[in-house]
């Protein structure tokens, strides 16, 4: 976690152009207040997807795409073959869902080529300026599935060069899985929360539902 907060300090000035809820270097977007609506879905092939998380990530990508000053500075700074935005999925079905949803967004046409969406097991040795992690698991049994793996969690949170955004149900990792790898990540963020380096935000979908 500390490696992210110490990386690329010289880029801070134009990262300030991001939407306010992405102002911190590490942000956890908490989906658990949505309750059952944010639960995972198990598919016939026994893989898992989480449509609520996927929609939240599409909203995040749209917010980033809409921050024109930031996006222009980012695209001017990257190499020709660099993908500055990465979305890491703990499950292949979540990857497929996100790819489909993103392909349906008209606003994404101009930036789609700058976004990499892949599974955690395909991310070894790769980095992106911004990483969005889809934890995917949220169920009333508190089953972690693949997310219990320290190696997978380590890879997923260490791929971010400048910004790390974790999208998932904090309740899953706060209530019964505190000692799990992702539970320790959540505890670190909560302990060090300062709205500059680390913060926790509610999902936009939940805020809209409360209006």
C-alpha positions in Angstrom: 0.0 0.0 0.0 2.8 2.4 0.8 4.4 1.9 -2.5 1.4 3.4 -4.2 1.4 6.4 -2.0 5.0 7.2 -2.7 4.9 6.7 -6.5 4.9 9.4 -9.1 4.6 12.4 -6.8 5.4 14.8 -9.7 2.1 13.8 -11.4 0.0 15.0 -8.4 -0.8 18.4 -9.9 -2.9 17.0 -12.7 -4.3 14.2 -10.7 -6.0 16.9 -8.7 -8.2 17.4 -11.8 -9.9 14.0 -11.1 -13.4 14.0 -9.6 -13.4 14.6 -5.9 -14.3 11.1 -4.9 -11.1 9.9 -6.6 -8.9 12.6 -4.9 -7.1 10.1 -2.6 -4.2 7.9 -3.8 -6.0 4.8 -2.5 -9.8 4.8 -2.5 -12.1 2.0 -1.5 -15.6 2.3 -3.0 -17.9 0.5 -0.6 -20.8 -1.3 -2.2 -22.1 -3.1 0.9 -24.7 -0.5 1.9 -26.7 -1.6 -1.2 -27.3 -5.0 0.5 -28.6 -7.8 -1.6 -28.4 -5.6 -4.7 -24.6 -5.7 -4.5 -24.4 -9.5 -4.0 -22.4 -11.6 -6.5 -24.1 -14.0 -9.0 -22.8 -17.5 -9.7 -23.0 -18.6 -13.3 -23.6 -22.2 -14.6 -19.9 -22.6 -15.2 -19.3 -22.0 -11.5 -17.6 -18.7 -12.0 -18.7 -15.5 -10.3 -19.7 -12.1 -11.5 -21.0 -9.0 -9.7 -23.2 -6.8 -11.9 -23.5 -4.0 -9.2 -19.7 -3.7 -9.0 -19.4 -3.8 -12.8 -21.9 -0.9 -13.1 -20.0 1.0 -10.5 -16.8 0.5 -12.4 -18.4 1.7 -15.6 -19.5 4.9 -13.7 -15.9 5.3 -12.5 -14.5 5.0 -16.0 -17.0 7.5 -17.3 -16.0 10.0 -14.5 -12.4 9.6 -15.5 -13.2 10.1 -19.1 -15.1 13.2 -18.3 -12.3 14.8 -16.5 -10.9 16.4 -19.7 -8.0 18.4 -18.2 -6.7 15.3 -16.4 -7.3 12.9 -19.3 -5.4 15.2 -21.7 -2.4 15.5 -19.4 -2.4 11.8 -18.8 -2.6 10.9 -22.5 0.2 13.4 -23.3 2.4 11.8 -20.7 2.1 8.2 -21.7 4.1 6.2 -24.2 2.5 5.2 -27.5 2.0 1.6 -26.4 1.0 2.3 -22.8 -2.4 1.5 -21.3 -2.8 4.0 -18.5 -6.0 2.6 -17.0 -6.3 -1.0 -15.8 -9.2 -2.9 -14.4 -8.3 -6.1 -12.5 -11.0 -8.7 -12.0 -10.8 -11.6 -9.5 -13.0 -13.7 -11.8 -13.0 -14.2 -15.6 -16.8 -13.8 -15.8 -16.4 -10.4 -14.2 -13.9 -9.5 -16.9 -16.3 -10.6 -19.6 -19.2 -8.7 -18.1 -17.1 -5.5 -17.9 -15.9 -5.8 -21.4 -19.4 -6.2 -22.7 -20.7 -3.2 -20.6 -17.9 -1.0 -21.7 -18.4 -1.9 -25.4 -22.1 -0.7 -25.0 -21.0 2.8 -23.8 -21.0 5.5 -26.6 -18.9 7.8 -24.4 -16.1 5.2 -24.2 -15.3 5.1 -27.9 -12.5 7.6 -27.7 -10.7 6.1 -24.6 -11.5 2.4 -24.9 -8.0 1.7 -26.4 -6.4 3.2 -23.3 -8.2 0.8 -20.9 -7.0 -2.7 -20.0 -9.5 -5.1 -18.5 -8.1 -8.5 -17.3 -8.0 -11.1 -14.6 -5.6 -10.9 -11.7 -3.9 -14.1 -12.9 -3.0 -12.3 -16.2 -1.5 -9.3 -14.5 1.8 -10.6 -13.2 4.6 -8.1 -14.1 2.3 -5.4 -15.6 1.4 -2.0 -14.2 -0.9 0.9 -15.0 -1.1 4.5 -13.9 -4.6 3.9 -12.5 -5.8 0.5 -11.3 -9.5 -0.3 -10.5 -9.9 -3.6 -8.6 -13.2 -5.5 -8.7 -13.2 -7.7 -5.6 -16.4 -9.3 -7.0 -17.3 -11.5 -3.9 -20.2 -10.4 -1.7 -22.5 -13.0 -0.2 -24.3 -13.7 3.1 -22.0 -16.7 3.8 -18.9 -14.5 3.7 -17.2 -16.9 1.3 -14.1 -15.4 -0.2 -13.4 -17.8 -3.0 -10.2 -16.9 -5.0 -9.9 -13.7 -3.1 -8.5 -15.5 0.0 -5.2 -15.9 -1.9 -2.4 -13.6 -0.6 -0.7 -13.8 -4.0 -3.7 -12.6 -5.9 -4.4 -9.8 -3.5 -0.8 -8.7 -3.6 -0.7 -8.6 -7.4 -4.0 -6.7 -7.6 -3.0 -3.9 -5.2 0.6 -3.6 -6.4 -0.1 -2.9 -10.1 -1.1 0.7 -9.5 1.6 3.4 -10.3 -0.5 6.5 -9.3 -4.0 5.6 -8.2 -5.6 2.5 -6.7 -9.4 2.2 -6.6 -10.9 -0.9 -4.9 -14.5 -1.6 -5.6 -16.2 -4.0 -3.3 -18.3 -4.7 -0.2 -16.3 -3.6 2.8 -18.7 -5.6 5.0 -17.4 -8.8 3.5 -13.9 -8.1 4.9 -14.7 -6.1 8.0 -17.2 -8.5 9.7 -15.7 -12.0 9.4 -12.7 -11.9 7.1 -10.6 -9.3 9.0 -7.5 -11.5 8.9 -7.8 -12.4 5.3 -5.5 -10.6 2.9 -8.1 -8.2 1.6 -9.4 -7.8 5.2 -6.0 -6.5 6.2 -5.9 -4.2 3.2 -9.3 -2.7 4.3 -8.1 -2.3 7.9 -5.0 -0.5 6.7 -7.1 1.9 4.7 -9.5 2.5 7.5 -6.6 3.0 10.0 -4.8 5.4 7.8 -7.8 7.2 6.3 -7.0 10.9 5.8 -8.9 11.8 2.6 -5.6 12.4 0.8 -3.7 9.2 0.8 -6.5 6.8 1.9 -10.2 7.1 1.9 -13.5 5.1 1.8 -16.4 6.3 -0.3 -19.9 5.0 -0.8 -20.9 3.7 -4.2 -22.5 6.3 -6.5 -25.4 3.9 -7.2 -26.2 3.8 -3.5 -26.1 7.6 -3.1 -28.5 7.9 -6.1 -30.8 5.4 -4.6 -31.0 7.4 -1.3 -32.1 10.6 -3.0 
